[in-house]
Amino acid sequence: MYDNPYYSQELHGPYEIFEAGAFELEDGGRLPDLKLAYAVHGKPNANKDNVVLFPTWYSGTNKLLEQVYIGPGRALDPAKYCIVCVNQIGSGLSSSPHNTPAPWNMAKFPRVRISDDVRAQHKLLTEHLGLHELALVVGGSMGAQQTYEWAVRYPDMVKRAAPIAGYAKNTDHDFLYTDTLSEAITSDPGWNGGWYASNAAVHQGLRRQAKLWSVMGLCPEFFAQEGWRALGCTSLEDFQVGFMEGLFTQMDPNDLLCMAWKWQRGDVSRLTGGDLKAALKRIKAKVFVLPIDTDMFFKVPDCKKEQKLIKGSELRVIKSVAGHFGLFGLEPEYHAQVDQHLNDLLAIDV
């Protein structure tokens, strides 16, 4: 356990902490004192049927979701909805390898799955916040994995679902890609088997991971159009070193590895003995599946295959020149598309 100033209220707040207590994990481990960091925008109405759950993606936090997706006049308007943004386990804000006391800290942090996130979030909503119906669950990437898990695991609670740029069952290609992200970290001598003194000791591995994200998280069109200029960068080097490496070198390596491990194994068919069709058949929510057209690892054809297994669902493809990083809302057109899709979904009587 060590203090990393990146994971702070100053950078990612305001957020609150839910003390979930002892929590048994799917893979047999246990967190003796699980903490979930979350932020609430807006208030529940009298019927408590205006609640939106928005879980985080890999390396993202509630603050990013707020900045990109939530605001007056947006589909997720706090004047209309009570929007609960929950930081996944391992995010650096909720219980994570770097902030958990010994002996379960750092490399000894137990294996966590998407299902553990969702069960913990269910406890937060029902036991702590007194919320028992979700007008919408929406999430991107790993947040999409949690969205699918919610719709399958708690079908009577979820009325609508919008997985953005993510799968119900991860593919072999995506599993291998995520391996490269993890190996970028663990191949750094400063990694030291997960017992480094601070994230700075593993900066070479974090820089390599940042480069892999630039290659696969973005897409050729982004670089051809110098899309990095929208981030205020003046050159490709400024983007890669100043923005991408500058971002990832602040993060904790063990936290990233924790999230990557469960990302690789995201699979709602675990609930139905490996039968994906049977798992998706359990969904009662109205579902819009929202892939990004230039996403290089959550591919539109794969998303469409899953969508076809969900009764009454719709496939709505988002156009972006930023690949998977379209999720960051780098283009005004992205915001307009997402808001239109979510408004359409929320307008459907369920």
Secondary structure as a PSIPRED ss2 file (coil, helix, strand):
# PSIPRED VFORMAT (PSIPRED V4.0)

   1 M C   1.000  0.000  0.000
   2 Y C   1.000  0.000  0.000
   3 D C   1.000  0.000  0.000
   4 N C   1.000  0.000  0.000
   5 P C   1.000  0.000  0.000
   6 Y C   1.000  0.000  0.000
   7 Y C   1.000  0.000  0.000
   8 S C   1.000  0.000  0.000
   9 Q H   0.000  1.000  0.000
  10 E H   0.000  1.000  0.000
  11 L H   0.000  1.000  0.000
  12 H H   0.000  1.000  0.000
  13 G C   1.000  0.000  0.000
  14 P C   1.000  0.000  0.000
  15 Y C   1.000  0.000  0.000
  16 E E   0.000  0.000  1.000
  17 I E   0.000  0.000  1.000
  18 F E   0.000  0.000  1.000
  19 E E   0.000  0.000  1.000
  20 A E   0.000  0.000  1.000
  21 G E   0.000  0.000  1.000
  22 A E   0.000  0.000  1.000
  23 F E   0.000  0.000  1.000
  24 E E   0.000  0.000  1.000
  25 L C   1.000  0.000  0.000
  26 E C   1.000  0.000  0.000
  27 D C   1.000  0.000  0.000
  28 G C   1.000  0.000  0.000
  29 G C   1.000  0.000  0.000
  30 R E   0.000  0.000  1.000
  31 L E   0.000  0.000  1.000
  32 P E   0.000  0.000  1.000
  33 D E   0.000  0.000  1.000
  34 L E   0.000  0.000  1.000
  35 K E   0.000  0.000  1.000
  36 L E   0.000  0.000  1.000
  37 A E   0.000  0.000  1.000
  38 Y E   0.000  0.000  1.000
  39 A E   0.000  0.000  1.000
  40 V E   0.000  0.000  1.000
  41 H E   0.000  0.000  1.000
  42 G C   1.000  0.000  0.000
  43 K C   1.000  0.000  0.000
  44 P C   1.000  0.000  0.000
  45 N C   1.000  0.000  0.000
  46 A C   1.000  0.000  0.000
  47 N C   1.000  0.000  0.000
  48 K C   1.000  0.000  0.000
  49 D C   1.000  0.000  0.000
  50 N C   1.000  0.000  0.000
  51 V E   0.000  0.000  1.000
  52 V E   0.000  0.000  1.000
  53 L E   0.000  0.000  1.000
  54 F E   0.000  0.000  1.000
  55 P E   0.000  0.000  1.000
  56 T C   1.000  0.000  0.000
  57 W C   1.000  0.000  0.000
  58 Y C   1.000  0.000  0.000
  59 S C   1.000  0.000  0.000
  60 G C   1.000  0.000  0.000
  61 T C   1.000  0.000  0.000
  62 N H   0.000  1.000  0.000
  63 K H   0.000  1.000  0.000
  64 L H   0.000  1.000  0.000
  65 L H   0.000  1.000  0.000
  66 E H   0.000  1.000  0.000
  67 Q H   0.000  1.000  0.000
  68 V H   0.000  1.000  0.000
  69 Y H   0.000  1.000  0.000
  70 I E   0.000  0.000  1.000
  71 G C   1.000  0.000  0.000
  72 P C   1.000  0.000  0.000
  73 G C   1.000  0.000  0.000
  74 R C   1.000  0.000  0.000
  75 A C   1.000  0.000  0.000
  76 L E   0.000  0.000  1.000
  77 D C   1.000  0.000  0.000
  78 P C   1.000  0.000  0.000
  79 A C   1.000  0.000  0.000
  80 K C   1.000  0.000  0.000
  81 Y C   1.000  0.000  0.000
  82 C E   0.000  0.000  1.000
  83 I E   0.000  0.000  1.000
  84 V E   0.000  0.000  1.000
  85 C E   0.000  0.000  1.000
  86 V E   0.000  0.000  1.000
  87 N C   1.000  0.000  0.000
  88 Q C   1.000  0.000  0.000
  89 I C   1.000  0.000  0.000
  90 G C   1.000  0.000  0.000
  91 S C   1.000  0.000  0.000
  92 G C   1.000  0.000  0.000
  93 L C   1.000  0.000  0.000
  94 S C   1.000  0.000  0.000
  95 S C   1.000  0.000  0.000
  96 S C   1.000  0.000  0.000
  97 P C   1.000  0.000  0.000
  98 H C   1.000  0.000  0.000
  99 N C   1.000  0.000  0.000
 100 T C   1.000  0.000  0.000
 101 P C   1.000  0.000  0.000
 102 A C   1.000  0.000  0.000
 103 P C   1.000  0.000  0.000
 104 W C   1.000  0.000  0.000
 105 N C   1.000  0.000  0.000
 106 M H   0.000  1.000  0.000
 107 A H   0.000  1.000  0.000
 108 K H   0.000  1.000  0.000
 109 F C   1.000  0.000  0.000
 110 P C   1.000  0.000  0.000
 111 R C   1.000  0.000  0.000
 112 V C   1.000  0.000  0.000
 113 R C   1.000  0.000  0.000
 114 I H   0.000  1.000  0.000
 115 S H   0.000  1.000  0.000
 116 D H   0.000  1.000  0.000
 117 D H   0.000  1.000  0.000
 118 V H   0.000  1.000  0.000
 119 R H   0.000  1.000  0.000
 120 A H   0.000  1.000  0.000
 121 Q H   0.000  1.000  0.000
 122 H H   0.000  1.000  0.000
 123 K H   0.000  1.000  0.000
 124 L H   0.000  1.000  0.000
 125 L H   0.000  1.000  0.000
 126 T H   0.000  1.000  0.000
 127 E H   0.000  1.000  0.000
 128 H H   0.000  1.000  0.000
 129 L C   1.000  0.000  0.000
 130 G C   1.000  0.000  0.000
 131 L C   1.000  0.000  0.000
 132 H C   1.000  0.000  0.000
 133 E C   1.000  0.000  0.000
 134 L E   0.000  0.000  1.000
 135 A C   1.000  0.000  0.000
 136 L E   0.000  0.000  1.000
 137 V E   0.000  0.000  1.000
 138 V E   0.000  0.000  1.000
 139 G E   0.000  0.000  1.000
 140 G E   0.000  0.000  1.000
 141 S C   1.000  0.000  0.000
 142 M H   0.000  1.000  0.000
 143 G H   0.000  1.000  0.000
 144 A H   0.000  1.000  0.000
 145 Q H   0.000  1.000  0.000
 146 Q H   0.000  1.000  0.000
 147 T H   0.000  1.000  0.000
 148 Y H   0.000  1.000  0.000
 149 E H   0.000  1.000  0.000
 150 W H   0.000  1.000  0.000
 151 A H   0.000  1.000  0.000
 152 V H   0.000  1.000  0.000
 153 R H   0.000  1.000  0.000
 154 Y C   1.000  0.000  0.000
 155 P C   1.000  0.000  0.000
 156 D C   1.000  0.000  0.000
 157 M C   1.000  0.000  0.000
 158 V E   0.000  0.000  1.000
 159 K C   1.000  0.000  0.000
 160 R E   0.000  0.000  1.000
 161 A E   0.000  0.000  1.000
 162 A E   0.000  0.000  1.000
 163 P E   0.000  0.000  1.000
 164 I E   0.000  0.000  1.000
 165 A C   1.000  0.000  0.000
 166 G C   1.000  0.000  0.000
 167 Y C   1.000  0.000  0.000
 168 A C   1.000  0.000  0.000
 169 K E   0.000  0.000  1.000
 170 N C   1.000  0.000  0.000
 171 T C   1.000  0.000  0.000
 172 D H   0.000  1.000  0.000
 173 H H   0.000  1.000  0.000
 174 D H   0.000  1.000  0.000
 175 F H   0.000  1.000  0.000
 176 L H   0.000  1.000  0.000
 177 Y H   0.000  1.000  0.000
 178 T H   0.000  1.000  0.000
 179 D H   0.000  1.000  0.000
 180 T H   0.000  1.000  0.000
 181 L H   0.000  1.000  0.000
 182 S H   0.000  1.000  0.000
 183 E H   0.000  1.000  0.000
 184 A H   0.000  1.000  0.000
 185 I H   0.000  1.000  0.000
 186 T H   0.000  1.000  0.000
 187 S C   1.000  0.000  0.000
 188 D C   1.000  0.000  0.000
 189 P H   0.000  1.000  0.000
 190 G H   0.000  1.000  0.000
 191 W H   0.000  1.000  0.000
 192 N H   0.000  1.000  0.000
 193 G H   0.000  1.000  0.000
 194 G H   0.000  1.000  0.000
 195 W C   1.000  0.000  0.000
 196 Y C   1.000  0.000  0.000
 197 A C   1.000  0.000  0.000
 198 S C   1.000  0.000  0.000
 199 N H   0.000  1.000  0.000
 200 A H   0.000  1.000  0.000
 201 A H   0.000  1.000  0.000
 202 V H   0.000  1.000  0.000
 203 H H   0.000  1.000  0.000
 204 Q H   0.000  1.000  0.000
 205 G H   0.000  1.000  0.000
 206 L H   0.000  1.000  0.000
 207 R H   0.000  1.000  0.000
 208 R H   0.000  1.000  0.000
 209 Q H   0.000  1.000  0.000
 210 A H   0.000  1.000  0.000
 211 K H   0.000  1.000  0.000
 212 L H   0.000  1.000  0.000
 213 W H   0.000  1.000  0.000
 214 S H   0.000  1.000  0.000
 215 V H   0.000  1.000  0.000
 216 M H   0.000  1.000  0.000
 217 G H   0.000  1.000  0.000
 218 L C   1.000  0.000  0.000
 219 C C   1.000  0.000  0.000
 220 P H   0.000  1.000  0.000
 221 E H   0.000  1.000  0.000
 222 F H   0.000  1.000  0.000
 223 F H   0.000  1.000  0.000
 224 A H   0.000  1.000  0.000
 225 Q C   1.000  0.000  0.000
 226 E C   1.000  0.000  0.000
 227 G H   0.000  1.000  0.000
 228 W H   0.000  1.000  0.000
 229 R H   0.000  1.000  0.000
 230 A H   0.000  1.000  0.000
 231 L H   0.000  1.000  0.000
 232 G C   1.000  0.000  0.000
 233 C C   1.000  0.000  0.000
 234 T C   1.000  0.000  0.000
 235 S C   1.000  0.000  0.000
 236 L H   0.000  1.000  0.000
 237 E H   0.000  1.000  0.000
 238 D H   0.000  1.000  0.000
 239 F H   0.000  1.000  0.000
 240 Q H   0.000  1.000  0.000
 241 V H   0.000  1.000  0.000
 242 G H   0.000  1.000  0.000
 243 F H   0.000  1.000  0.000
 244 M H   0.000  1.000  0.000
 245 E H   0.000  1.000  0.000
 246 G H   0.000  1.000  0.000
 247 L H   0.000  1.000  0.000
 248 F H   0.000  1.000  0.000
 249 T C   1.000  0.000  0.000
 250 Q C   1.000  0.000  0.000
 251 M C   1.000  0.000  0.000
 252 D C   1.000  0.000  0.000
 253 P H   0.000  1.000  0.000
 254 N H   0.000  1.000  0.000
 255 D H   0.000  1.000  0.000
 256 L H   0.000  1.000  0.000
 257 L H   0.000  1.000  0.000
 258 C H   0.000  1.000  0.000
 259 M H   0.000  1.000  0.000
 260 A H   0.000  1.000  0.000
 261 W H   0.000  1.000  0.000
 262 K H   0.000  1.000  0.000
 263 W H   0.000  1.000  0.000
 264 Q H   0.000  1.000  0.000
 265 R C   1.000  0.000  0.000
 266 G C   1.000  0.000  0.000
 267 D E   0.000  0.000  1.000
 268 V H   0.000  1.000  0.000
 269 S H   0.000  1.000  0.000
 270 R H   0.000  1.000  0.000
 271 L H   0.000  1.000  0.000
 272 T H   0.000  1.000  0.000
 273 G C   1.000  0.000  0.000
 274 G C   1.000  0.000  0.000
 275 D C   1.000  0.000  0.000
 276 L H   0.000  1.000  0.000
 277 K H   0.000  1.000  0.000
 278 A H   0.000  1.000  0.000
 279 A H   0.000  1.000  0.000
 280 L H   0.000  1.000  0.000
 281 K H   0.000  1.000  0.000
 282 R C   1.000  0.000  0.000
 283 I C   1.000  0.000  0.000
 284 K C   1.000  0.000  0.000
 285 A C   1.000  0.000  0.000
 286 K E   0.000  0.000  1.000
 287 V E   0.000  0.000  1.000
 288 F E   0.000  0.000  1.000
 289 V E   0.000  0.000  1.000
 290 L E   0.000  0.000  1.000
 291 P C   1.000  0.000  0.000
 292 I E   0.000  0.000  1.000
 293 D C   1.000  0.000  0.000
 294 T C   1.000  0.000  0.000
 295 D C   1.000  0.000  0.000
 296 M C   1.000  0.000  0.000
 297 F C   1.000  0.000  0.000
 298 F C   1.000  0.000  0.000
 299 K C   1.000  0.000  0.000
 300 V H   0.000  1.000  0.000
 301 P H   0.000  1.000  0.000
 302 D H   0.000  1.000  0.000
 303 C H   0.000  1.000  0.000
 304 K H   0.000  1.000  0.000
 305 K H   0.000  1.000  0.000
 306 E H   0.000  1.000  0.000
 307 Q H   0.000  1.000  0.000
 308 K C   1.000  0.000  0.000
 309 L C   1.000  0.000  0.000
 310 I C   1.000  0.000  0.000
 311 K C   1.000  0.000  0.000
 312 G C   1.000  0.000  0.000
 313 S C   1.000  0.000  0.000
 314 E E   0.000  0.000  1.000
 315 L E   0.000  0.000  1.000
 316 R C   1.000  0.000  0.000
 317 V C   1.000  0.000  0.000
 318 I E   0.000  0.000  1.000
 319 K C   1.000  0.000  0.000
 320 S C   1.000  0.000  0.000
 321 V C   1.000  0.000  0.000
 322 A C   1.000  0.000  0.000
 323 G H   0.000  1.000  0.000
 324 H H   0.000  1.000  0.000
 325 F H   0.000  1.000  0.000
 326 G H   0.000  1.000  0.000
 327 L H   0.000  1.000  0.000
 328 F H   0.000  1.000  0.000
 329 G C   1.000  0.000  0.000
 330 L C   1.000  0.000  0.000
 331 E C   1.000  0.000  0.000
 332 P H   0.000  1.000  0.000
 333 E H   0.000  1.000  0.000
 334 Y H   0.000  1.000  0.000
 335 H H   0.000  1.000  0.000
 336 A H   0.000  1.000  0.000
 337 Q H   0.000  1.000  0.000
 338 V H   0.000  1.000  0.000
 339 D H   0.000  1.000  0.000
 340 Q H   0.000  1.000  0.000
 341 H H   0.000  1.000  0.000
 342 L H   0.000  1.000  0.000
 343 N H   0.000  1.000  0.000
 344 D H   0.000  1.000  0.000
 345 L H   0.000  1.000  0.000
 346 L H   0.000  1.000  0.000
 347 A H   0.000  1.000  0.000
 348 I C   1.000  0.000  0.000
 349 D C   1.000  0.000  0.000
 350 V C   1.000  0.000  0.000
